[in-house]
């Protein structure tokens, strides 16, 4: 395998050392996925630095997807160490050394969060966090972004949480969905893709998802949250369909 990628990052909290009890480091494995075979090596040391070496049979064009894979596998090693050491750690990568001998910043190829959706003022958005549904939805959005393997699950939690906020005295889910769609001007099929992946996530089915799949799930959750914020900010009045035109599955535009 001629193409080598070196991922550099940090483990937090840095003051709690993680013991893997590995007699013959580094940790190695072969990952098989849409990129073909990837040789993975986690280079262990006694600092808070994390270095992962990936050797690939071919050059990889989709660095964002490769990043998701490497981060997921690396985090899983530290999550395994949690079981024996009790140390809860988080892995964050910052740069990748590429086969062409250049450094790529992680932030350079993952800025796909559509921040222009939220057209309310910052002060208004902060005030809206007093709404428990919005507060939990923002937490779920964060984890949808941070945890590649669970993006659909957390994205759909945003949508379900908003759905459950309608008609709180009634447990009729069908009625709640109707109220959500009617008040936010969204069709049923707008949620189909995220719901399908979320169901597989929730039932423990492993997903071979792309960065584009994650984008769709994140966008669906974000636009639902954005419209819900406007709904709450307007004293829970149905959104004007001229300002907020009807959204269906064909309205999801990902770049």
Secondary structure as UniProt FT lines:
FT   STRAND          3..12
FT   TURN            14..15
FT   STRAND          27..33
FT   TURN            34..35
FT   STRAND          36..43
FT   STRAND          49..56
FT   HELIX           63..85
FT   STRAND          90..97
FT   TURN            99..100
FT   STRAND          103..105
FT   HELIX           106..109
FT   HELIX           115..117
FT   HELIX           122..128
FT   TURN            129..130
FT   HELIX           132..146
FT   HELIX           148..150
FT   HELIX           151..164
FT   TURN            168..169
FT   HELIX           173..184
FT   HELIX           188..191
FT   HELIX           192..202
FT   TURN            203..204
FT   HELIX           211..233
FT   TURN            234..235
FT   TURN            241..243
FT   HELIX           249..251
//
